[in-house]
Amino acid sequence: MRRTALLVSAALLTGLLPLASAGAATGAEEPPPVPVDRFEGEVPFASQPAEGIFTWGGDSDDPPKLELAARGDAPEGDKVLSGTYDISGYGGFTHDFAANEPGHDWSAHKGIRFWWDGKNSGKRVNFEIKDGGSNGEASELWTTSFTDEWTGWHQVEIPFTDFTYRTDYQPVGGIDQNLGLTEMWGYALTLPTGTPGTFAMDGVELYGKADPALTTKVLTGAAVYPVKEGGTAAVPISVATTGSAPLAEPVTVAYESAGGSAGAGTDYTPVKGEFTFPAGTASGAAHTVSVPTLKDKAAESAETIPLKLTVTGAKAPAETPQVVIDAHGLPYLDTKLPVKRRVADLLSRMSLEEKAGQMTQAERNAVGTGGDIAAYDLGSLLSGGGSTPTPNTAAAWAKMIDGFQLRAQATRFQIPLIYGVDAVHGHNNLVGATVLPHNIGIGATRDPGTAEKAGAVTAAEVRATGIPWDFAPCLCVSRDERWGRSYESFGEDPALVKQMETVVQGLQGARSGKDLDRDDKVLATAKHFVGDGGTEYGSSTTGSYTIDQGVTKVTRQELEAVHLAPFQEAVDRGVGTVMPSYSSLDIIGDDEGPVKMHADAAMINGVLKDRMGFDGFVISDWQAIDQLPGDYASDVRTSVNAGLDMIMVPSAYKDFRTTLIDEVKAGRIREPRIDDAVSRILTQKFKLGLFEKPYADTSGAAAIGSAGHRAVARTAAAESQVLLKNAGGVLPLKKSQKVYVAGSNADDIGNQTGGWTVTWQGSSGKITDGTTVLEGMKKAAPGATISYSKDASAPTAGYDVGVVVVGETPYAEGIGDVGNGNDLELTAADQAAVDKVCGAMKCAVLIVSGRPQLIGDRLGDIDALVASWLPGTEGDGVADVLYGAKPFTGQLPVTWPKSEAQLPINVGDTAYDPQYPFGWGLTTLRTPPGGGTLTLKALALAAAAAQKAGSAEAGRAVVGRARLLVQQKVGQDITPAVAKPFADADHLLLSGRYADAVAKLTEAYRAA
């Protein structure tokens, strides 16, 4: 899944602007213009935190080229700002005021104006201003536009009332959606795309006297007021001023109930009147208008009563509030009826337009305050990665989602929204949530119970914020660690992925779906169907990606055994939704070539729905249908006919819905296909209990980030640690030892949580609550001497042992592909830290990363090596195994290569010569058994007995003892003759073939 669109921070232009006070405009005369930018050199080309003008763009050639050019025809002064551009994606320029100075007060003025040298191109130029926040790059964006439709210099005047809140992107997720104008940070222009051009502008200034509507506004408590038939709706109408000052002049509000689908006199008693807030009224004062509804005996759909407001002396509400008489008496509302009958009844009543709306999913930022939810009958919203409310708290999430759900109550059948989010390792978008190890770490635990508990913690924290749907788990089988999504996979063996699918029950509860209406369960999503982990390196055509979204080229047998098997398991477990992959599938021998998965009817309709029996609904990935060949109508037609039931069209929801309706009316998509899709969607909404409880149940909110939930994450982190080498028993550490800690990832919560944490790509630093590895070590050994030097620059003398925590910085999806600015090598700084510490004392090196790192050239100097993966927020779990409070028990979920040239390398390969084989993992739980081959023979008999009896617990225990015996003999001398049967044995163990696994381990033992 995607996230919020990756935009370089759109900043804006501005200039030296003396702070103007609102008091300057109290007289009858208009205040004089206030210059913002003269472009005579008073403002440099610079960026935050300094004041300056700077450019930005979608790629390296999109930013325009700017200069302060001398021109004899300059409207103001001697110079103008001029530039050239040739933009394929997006680009423009910004003027930010200095971040270390107060924001500027523009509230005394009517608007902003500037001179523009027109080319009569007919092109539209977007203009933004920056309001509130801490600086120009952390403000709220308000936007409008003008059209270049003249020749020569022309003064463009833009009243502040023309600006609207930008809904597709906000640097900090938005602030209050109120254009206050008292803390302004600059402005920006976005230039036209498609063809090269030139521009020139001059004399940016504030003009005119402030419109009273900018400082005084009338508000309603909400846009929608649902009421049961026969009840009375109370609509509060209040007045608010900038700075909460008392009203300077009276404000009059006239109201009248008129229009809508309800009948005046039959469904409600009409109301009409007027009231005045006198001068001197305190900001926030309110008056309530009551709208009585009338009761009859008929079963009816919801009916609307708009309350039209006419405001004098202030800005009117942006929307007309609506009273909604709730739908009642219809069979689909009857909780005693089976879900199937409720779905059939509701579907029979819906129009094509309403059905199309149910198949449409928009991003929350695109719908703004949500008016389009009812206007377009939208069925679903999502938060892309990092798309969060402000502030990013559990209460704010619940309030936001309740606001969107309220909008859905204004639709004819009051079908609730289903809101989705990428909670891929905990409720990772929410600051303060419990962040668990990424899937690769969960795979390393080899513990289905831990996977289930991780899913349960995630579900409880997600549902407590009002979200009923999680775009997880990822069931990809990762076959090439150059893939930027490697860490989203449980491992490279489908048998391991299947074993970890207990996470589905953790998320959803019972396989039947009977638990979905609980306040601690969510609808799960098996993704990405199918083969996304098997894409061929170099096959991607998406931007600069090298492997993500590429082509998976496999035989049909390999497709079935490796990539489809986990999805059959998910279907058997009752997973509610499935998301196709961006990637393409090329089945060797069928002569069809690569087929985009979002267009693959044979796989979605034929295999997933028909053969596997999947009865949930299929949701597309972020804008994925846009990657299909053909025009937009073809994209819609092809994807829906291929079996997609809901389409994720973050900002293109209007175009998608219109196109879908047109395609059905033209007969290119059959109505039974639409009915099937909508039936599947409605079924899950009914199972989730959304019709009865559409709003957030926050009773579980206190458990978000709680000690109990963090204990689960801590255990998962401890179990995920894989001990690859432990010469001389360096680990576990003793509390009496003096420990020297170094490395970039020892004390960085952002690095240890990785991508998909708070933002889509994640980031380094203190981004959320939790415990770093260093902090965990200090808590585990409170009396010990533990010193930290990130770059190992501090003196190393006098220490007993060193712990160097190194690895990767966060990334997600194709951004993290090797070859796309990434590799599998430690940074120079990390290498230097390892060399210095391990050259001075006994050392343990921990690698915090989403995939194996190439460390072979340093192994000889490293005493202990640990694959820590991305352990999440609970560094205490890592410290637990470092200090022996818990044993090392993790095993490699992927093969650890010797070099990048070996990739892809996986268990089962004919040629197999890794640094460490799949399944490798030393333990501090128990000492390996003695007796050599005689013991292995005895274990083989025990394994055969366990296999015959179907005893998984006994079988795993027997094979585990044999594995320890082999690892003890092998040490670090892992030859191909050892590695291949050792890895094969782990695959056999995961497949329940315990006797065969011991036989393979015996082969490895003899080869050592």
Disulfide bonds with the S-S distance in Angstrom:
Cys838-Cys843 2.02
